[in-house]
Amino acid sequence: MKKEKLRINDLSSLTYGKEGEEKYNALVDILGEEVLSNPTYLKNKELIQHGCSSIFEHCHNVALESLKIVARFNIKCDIKSLVRGALLHDYFLYDWHDKKNRLPHHAYKHPLYALSNAKKDFDISKTEANIIASHMFPLCFILPRCKEALIVSFADKISTLKERKLYKKKSKLSK
């Protein structure tokens, strides 16, 4: 899907189903190109997030879910920051399942670890910083201060539930 064919600032043309999924994926690829092509970011393909989903897959799913929320409710927002913030929201770069090597208080502090890493590797806007830092609200007490941060926070929870459901389904099939 070429950039010219997508009206990036108008998501009203996006639909559900296979064609809609292709457009959402193309939007994530276009708007998240800098992030998705970064060699350090690509290490997330090797780190498991929820069940059988890698951190890379999870963050991509959150970006897709965020776009679907925006399109479904016709929300006007900074789409590029929304996608980049979603892609970087779990950019903490370690295996949080490994209790010996993970950073302390992962559940509460990983948004700050992710933000620190994102600032090292990318030029992060204030909106993107708030998306990353507040995505675990209300578990963490950093408030979402923009609608993009609220959307990604909801999309993260939706994606996590879907990924865990898929993992449980795969686990049952393998028994």
C-alpha positions in Angstrom: 0.0 0.0 0.0 1.6 3.3 -1.1 1.7 6.4 1.0 -0.2 8.4 -1.8 -3.1 6.0 -1.6 -3.6 6.4 2.1 -5.2 9.6 3.4 -3.2 9.7 6.6 -5.2 12.4 8.3 -8.6 11.0 7.5 -9.2 7.5 8.9 -12.9 7.6 7.9 -12.0 5.6 4.8 -10.7 2.7 6.9 -13.0 -0.3 7.3 -12.9 -3.6 9.2 -12.1 -6.9 7.6 -9.2 -8.0 5.5 -9.0 -4.8 3.4 -9.2 -2.6 6.5 -6.4 -4.6 8.2 -4.1 -4.1 5.2 -4.7 -0.3 5.4 -4.1 -0.2 9.2 -0.9 -2.2 8.7 0.2 0.1 5.9 -0.5 3.2 8.1 1.6 1.7 11.0 4.4 0.9 8.5 4.4 4.4 7.1 4.0 6.4 10.3 6.3 4.1 12.3 9.0 3.7 9.7 11.8 5.2 11.7 10.9 3.1 14.7 10.3 -0.1 12.8 13.6 0.1 11.0 15.7 0.8 14.1 18.1 -2.2 14.8 17.7 -1.8 18.6 13.9 -1.7 18.3 14.0 -4.9 16.2 15.5 -6.7 19.2 11.9 -6.7 20.6 11.1 -9.5 18.1 13.2 -11.8 20.4 11.5 -10.8 23.7 8.2 -12.4 24.7 5.5 -10.0 26.1 2.2 -11.9 26.6 2.1 -15.6 26.2 3.4 -16.3 22.6 3.5 -12.6 21.4 6.8 -10.8 21.2 7.1 -7.3 22.4 7.4 -6.3 18.7 4.1 -8.0 17.9 2.4 -6.6 21.0 3.4 -3.0 20.2 2.4 -3.4 16.6 -1.0 -4.8 17.8 -1.4 -1.8 20.1 -0.7 0.6 17.2 -3.3 -1.2 15.1 -5.9 -1.2 17.9 -5.3 2.5 18.5 -6.0 3.3 14.9 -9.1 1.2 15.0 -10.4 3.1 18.1 -9.6 6.5 16.4 -11.4 5.4 13.2 -14.4 3.8 15.0 -15.1 6.9 17.1 -13.9 9.4 14.5 -11.4 11.0 16.9 -9.3 13.8 15.6 -5.8 13.5 17.0 -2.1 13.4 16.1 -2.0 10.1 14.3 1.8 10.0 13.8 2.4 10.5 17.5 -0.3 7.9 18.3 1.4 5.3 16.2 4.9 6.1 17.3 3.9 6.2 21.0 2.1 2.9 20.7 5.1 1.3 19.0 7.4 2.6 21.8 5.2 2.1 24.8 7.0 -1.1 25.9 10.5 -0.2 24.6 12.2 -1.4 27.9 14.5 -3.9 26.1 14.8 -6.7 28.5 13.1 -10.0 29.3 10.7 -9.1 32.1 10.0 -12.8 32.7 13.7 -13.3 33.8 13.5 -12.4 37.5 17.3 -12.4 37.9 18.0 -9.9 35.0 14.9 -7.7 34.9 14.9 -4.2 36.3 13.1 -3.7 39.7 9.4 -3.2 40.0 8.8 -3.9 36.3 5.0 -3.6 36.4 5.2 -0.1 37.8 8.4 1.3 36.3 8.7 -0.2 32.8 6.9 2.8 31.2 9.8 5.0 32.5 12.4 2.5 31.3 10.7 2.5 27.9 10.6 6.3 27.8 14.3 6.6 28.7 15.2 4.2 25.9 13.0 5.9 23.4 14.6 9.3 24.2 18.0 7.8 23.7 17.2 6.3 20.2 14.5 8.7 18.8 13.4 12.3 18.8 10.3 12.0 21.0 7.5 14.6 21.1 5.7 15.6 24.3 2.7 13.7 23.1 4.8 10.5 22.5 6.5 10.9 25.9 3.1 11.1 27.6 1.8 8.1 25.7 4.8 6.0 26.7 5.0 7.1 30.4 1.2 6.9 31.1 0.2 3.7 29.2 -0.1 1.7 32.4 -2.5 4.2 34.1 -4.1 3.6 36.6 -1.6 1.0 37.8 1.1 3.7 37.5 0.3 7.1 38.6 1.4 9.1 35.6 -1.7 10.6 34.1 -2.5 10.5 30.4 -2.5 14.2 29.5 -3.7 13.9 25.9 -6.3 11.9 24.1 -3.6 10.0 22.2 -2.2 8.7 25.6 -5.7 7.6 26.7 -6.3 5.8 23.4 -3.0 3.9 23.5 -3.7 3.0 27.2 -7.0 1.5 26.3 -5.6 -0.2 23.1 -2.8 -1.7 25.2 -5.3 -3.3 27.6 -7.5 -4.6 24.7 -4.5 -6.0 22.9 -3.2 -7.7 26.1 -6.5 -9.4 26.6 -6.7 -10.6 23.0 -3.1 -11.9 23.1 -3.7 -13.8 26.4 -6.9 -15.3 25.0 -5.0 -16.4 21.9 -2.3 -17.9 24.1 -4.7 -19.8 26.2 -6.5 -21.1 23.1 -3.1 -22.3 21.6 -2.1 -23.9 24.9 -5.4 -25.9 25.0 -4.9 -27.0 21.4 -1.3 -28.3 22.1 -2.5 -30.5 25.0 
